[in-house]
Amino acid sequence: MTSEEKQLLLKDLSARLPYGVKFTSFSENMKYHSEPTTLRQIFYNEEYDANNIEGDNDISSILDLIKPYLRPMLSMTEEEKKQFFKLKQMSVTVIVPNVNRLKIEYIVDLEDDGDGLNHLYDWLNAHHFDYRGLIPMGLALEAPEGMY
């Protein structure tokens, strides 16, 4: 795994941790463990201790031993698509120079608080969608149907 791939994976996983993202972990001989598990379980079942991780070297070595299970964007249900498009619409601000803007209730003005994009990415993370394309890059595994 390149350092750029590790940085991308670290950014992605850091945002997903509060939502209980599941992983597969590798043993030293690079075989998958059989059961999907959370990062907390990996720390306590492997040689890593969550309280003693320091520096980039420890994080980097952990990233070599895990792969998250994520849902492809195309796996969205119809109900999820409705929620996604509503949140996506909320994150858009139209700015036209020299024209007074009408503020419609469901559009968040990103100049004011930026919450629109936060809600969109929080929702994508909470539903475990692969919006960064980690699955095709080999940095994540496709979650089996019903995992989340």
N, C-alpha and C positions, 0 to 999 in steps of 0.2 A: 504494500500500500504506500503510495507516495505521500509526502508531507502535506501536499495540497489536499489530497483525498482525506487524510486524517483530520485536517483543519475543518473541512466541510462536514465530515461526520461528527466531529466534536460540537460544532455550532448547532447542528441539527438535533443531536441527542440531548444537549443541554436544555433545549427548549421543551423537549418531550418528557423529561424525567417526572414532572409532577403528574403526568397523565398515565403512568403505569405502563409505559412501553415495554414490550416483551422482547427478549433476545434469545438467540442460541449462543452458546459459548463453545469454544474449542478446547480440547485438552491439548497437552503439549505435542502430541502427535497429529494435531490438526483434525481430529475427528469431532463431529458435532456431538454435543450432549443430546440426549433423546427428548427431554422436556423443555419447552419454552419457559423462560424464567425472567424475573425482573432483575434489574441491576443490583438491587439490594441482596437478592439471593445469590447472585454470582459472587459478590464480595465476600459473603459469609461462607460460601461453599468452596471457594477457590483459595489460592494463596494470597489474595489481596484482602486487605483490611480497610474498610471505608474510612476509618479514622486515621489511617497512616499513609494516605496517598499524598505525595508532595511532588510538585514540579511536573514539567512536561514529559519527562521520561516515563514516569509511572502511568500517566494518562495515555501516552502513546503506546505503551506495551499492553494496556487493557484494550485499546481499540483494535489491536491485532488479534485479540482473542474473542471478540464478540461481533455479532451481526444482529441488528434490530429486525424485527418483523414489521413490515409496513404494508399498508393497503395501496394498491395502484389507484390513481385518480379515477380511472375508468370503472372502478368497482363501486362507485357511489350509487346508492339507491336513489330512486326518484325523490323520496322525501329529503334525503341528504342534499340532492342537487338543488332543491328549492331553498333549503337553509343556506347552502353555500352561495347561491346567486343573490340571495337577500343580503347576506353579510358582505359579499363582494360589492354590491351596489352601495351599501352603507359606507364603504371605504373610499369611495370616489368623490373627488371634489372637482367641480368644473370652474376654472378661473378664466374669465374673459376680461382682458385689460380695458379699462375706461368704461366699464358697464356695471351698473348696479346689479348685484347678485340677489336672486331670490333664494332664500334658504328653505328648502323643502324639509319637512320633519325627518324623513328617513335618510337624508344625506348628511354625513358628518363632515364638517369643515376641518380638514387636517391641519390647517393653520392654527386652529383653536386648541385642540387637545391630542390629536393623533390617535384617538382610541379606535377609530374604524379599522385600521390595519391590524392593530393589536388583537381585536376581537376575531378578525378573519384568520390570522395565523394561530391564535389560541384554539379556535374551532378545528382547524386542520390538524393541529397537533393532538388535540383531545380525541379526534376520530382516527388518528394514526395514518393519515394519508401521506403518500410519498410525493410531495409537491416539489421536491428538489431533484427528483430523478435518480435517487440512490440505488433503486433496484436495478435498472439497466446498467449502472456503473459497477455492479457487483458489490456494493457497500452495504446493501440490505437485502433481506429475503422477502418474498411475497408472503404476506400473512395468509394462512389457510382460511377459507370461509368459516365464519363463526368464531374466530379467535378473539375478536374484539366486539 
